[in-house]
Amino acid sequence: MDDDAKESAKKKDKKPIPEEKTSVRTHEVQVAGKSLRYVVTASTSHLRGGDDDEPRASVFSVAYVLENGDASRPVTFCFNGGPGSSSVWLHLGMLGPRRAAFPDPNHPPPPPYLLEDNDASILDVSDLVFIDPVGTGYSRALGGGKAEEYQGVQGDLASVADFIRLWTTRNLRWNSPKFVLGESYGGTRAAALAPVLQNAGMMLSGVILVSPALDFSTLDFFPANDLPYALYLPSYAAIAAYHRALPEAPTDLSAFLAEVRELTIAEYLPALTRGASLPDAKRKTLAKELHRVTGLSPEWLEKSGLRVESSRFCKELLRARGLTIGRLDARFVGHDADAQSSDAQTDPSFSAPYGPYAALMNDYVRRDLGWEDDRSYEILSLKVNEAWKWDLPKGRPFGYPNVVGDLRGAMLQNPHLEVLFANGLYDLATPFFASEHAARHLGHEPHLRANIRETYYDAGHMMYLHTPSRTQLRADLAALYSK
């Protein structure tokens, strides 16, 4: 086959590229006692690449811009994680002007579900852009682009950075204060984005990390990896206290958790590192201490080698009550089909909000935003998640993904960069002590330490489901933006 024929065959294989679409509406909302009129724009944006500079992906976004605002207002780029999640959780749960009304921490009643004004939105202090990475929401690969190009750490990072550059350019916001806000794996993305954007000349004012995953060695329960067993212990203690599963209930949760942190660093982690060389007497003593702070029986702890995986904790803590606790938010409880299994089989804290958020988002984009699309809005793509390539940067051929160094580099490059860690006490997906571990390893420089804030909430991974936590989180964010 000659070159012309090959080129013709390639063109035939390419699917037709749809035009970019935009839907614009104007609405009003009450936030912090003020009436705000805003323009909401739902749109698709083409990302170009390859030798022909043709569209290779279409990214769906929803932007909220205050009416009659100007470029001096901050703009915040928001995304969830997964990998494979759309931005629906932050959009309709925490930041946007409309919020899913949800009976936390219980399973919701049957539909219809309710969408209400979100008085905890931060639209009064920042314009908001919600981004659905390729493979989520309505974002898809196009033309010669392949889905697998975006299903990995580096490809995802490059595409989201390219979208932010494109949106900023088209909306004349290069000179606005800019923030990136990511939840869970979105925190991974946000931390890694900071140096990428700043190296492209886009200096950031802040990086906001909601229940972030930054160093994956702290989250993977692998036989030779002692770190997660230790860093999860304070979360286990907080959760056991919440469910009144401790031998003696603490009178002061903050003081109790400070004690558990010290126990972890001074005794538990050193004991784990000793492995089989730990003396039997010390093992028994430590099992009793762990029983005191987790509620798990000393016998079970000894049989488990003093190592408690999160999925087993979810199953074991309330086994006597016939209940399983949530991984994303341990305040939620449910039932497994197999009550005798050693690990939790379901996560009630995911199944409870999933239906309402899926229904409300699919309705909201069509009814309120005027978006016409027969495709289903991809709330959470397991296909993307399962295909994810955990590729590491050049120079790091081994180990776990870890973006703490990326964020540290961005903070050293930009001494004005503020970083906020928002942590849920009852989160077993990204425990708060692992977040603290990452924060402590950003560096010891005084000016850098002064730019790091850590906040805590009496809820889980999606702390905004909990009304008092949502109110507190809004106040913490408003304080960050005012600075």
Helices and strands as residue ranges (DSSP letters): H 3-13, E 22-31, E 34-49, E 54-66, E 75-79, H 88-90, I 91-95, E 98-100, E 115-117, E 127-132, E 140-141, G 147-150, H 153-170, E 178-183, H 185-199, E 206-210, G 216-218, H 227-231, H 233-242, H 253-263, I 264-268, H 269-274, G 275-277, H 280-294, H 298-303, H 310-316, G 319-321, E 324-325, E 333-334, H 348-367, H 382-387, H 404-413, E 418-424, H 432-440, H 446-449, E 452-457, G 463-465, H 467-482
